Every structure is written in structure tokens, then in C-alpha cells.
Amino acid sequence: MKKIVLVGAGGHCKVIIDIINSTQQFHIIGITDKNNIGSKVFGIPILGDDTILQDLYKNGTEYAFVSVGSIDNLPFRYELYKKLKEIGFKIPILTHKNAIVSQYAKIEEGTCVMPNAVINANAYIGKNSIINSSSIIEHDCSIGDNCHISPGAKLGGNSKVGDNVHIGIGATLIHSISIGNNTTIGAGAVVINNIGDNRVAVGVPAKVIKTKF
């Protein structure tokens, strides 16, 4: 079985372990994290901090995966992804056995699809993204790199989401909505108009309350 190391030992890591165990595609050799070295997550040891990743790769661990969650951590997740690529790790797509993914959808490396998520025909999901539990990505949607579609969020058909976007828990995008890069949509928001880059939008209907940077 192919060996994989997980990077990050928080709550998101627990779900990643569950996804991997649900498919039995990989043997998890361990986790890297700067905290609680020597302890275990669901029986998987925390081997050390990220400085050991190079040695793990040299010693035959071919695969790695970012298991850090994304709340306020999207930029950090992307830096970890780039670091793993620079070392030479292969970064798989992880899909829980209870997710529904159309054979006509395309998902890029480093993305995880969690239990009961639905990704419909001709949808595109970029690299290093999280499609969280019970979210719905309808037909012809496009989601960029390093995004987090939170639990229960729903994207109507033909919606477009840029890079580094966080769609909050239970948020809804109506059909054909466009969300710009580096934007956050608050939990429970209902988006009925396009939202540009570097924005924070909340409410029903969603309104921009802040411009980032």
C-alpha cells in the first residue's frame, strides 16, 4: 500500500484520516505538527515538526497531504502545499466513500471531498481545496485553488468561485453567481449578486461589509 504523511494534527486531520481509512488507498505512516510530538491522533503518531518532511520523502514516503483546516488558515494551507510540492511529494485527491462525485466533474490534486458532499456534472474544483461535509456543488460550477466550501454550503449551477475563497457554513449562492479571489462569504449568507475580489460579505441577501487588505 502507498505510504502517505499528513501535515497538521488538528481537527481537520481527524477527518482526513477518516477519509483515507474509508478508501484504504494509503497507509498513513504518521503526522507532522509542531505541537504534541510523540502523541497520536486515532492511533497515528505525530512524528515531529515539518522539518522532518524532507527526510521522510528521501526514505520512501512518496505521498503527502495538507491536513490543516482552513479557518483563518487559507494562506498557511497554500504555503504548506507549495512546500510539499517543492520537496517532491505527490499530493493525491481524497474523496470520502460517501461523497457523490459525477464522472464528468474534474478535481485537481490536494483537494479533499468530505462525507455526503455532492459534486455534479461538469463542475471543476481547483488544487488544495476543501469540499466539506454535505456541501453541494452544482453542474458547471468552477471553484479555484485553495478554497474552502464549508459544511452545508450550496452553489447553484454555473457559479464561479475564485482562488483563496472561504464560503461559510450553510451559505447559498444562487445560479450563475461569481465570487472573486480572496473573498469570504459568511455563514448562512444568501448570495444573489456577484461579489468582487478581497471582500467579506454576510447576511440575507449577502452584502459586502469589509474590503480586505
Buried (B, 14 or more C-beta within 10 A) or exposed (E): EEBBBBBBBBEBBBBBBBBBBBEEBBEBBBBBBEEEBEEEBEEBBBBBEBEBBEEBBEEEBBBBBBBBBBEEBBEBBBBBBEBBBEBEBBBBBBBBEEBEBBEEBEBBBBBBBBBBBBBBEBBBBBBBBBBBBBBBBBBBBBBBBBBBBBBBBBBBBBBBBBBBBBBBBBBBBBBEBBBBBBBBBBBBBBBEEEBBBBBBBBEEEBBBEEEEE
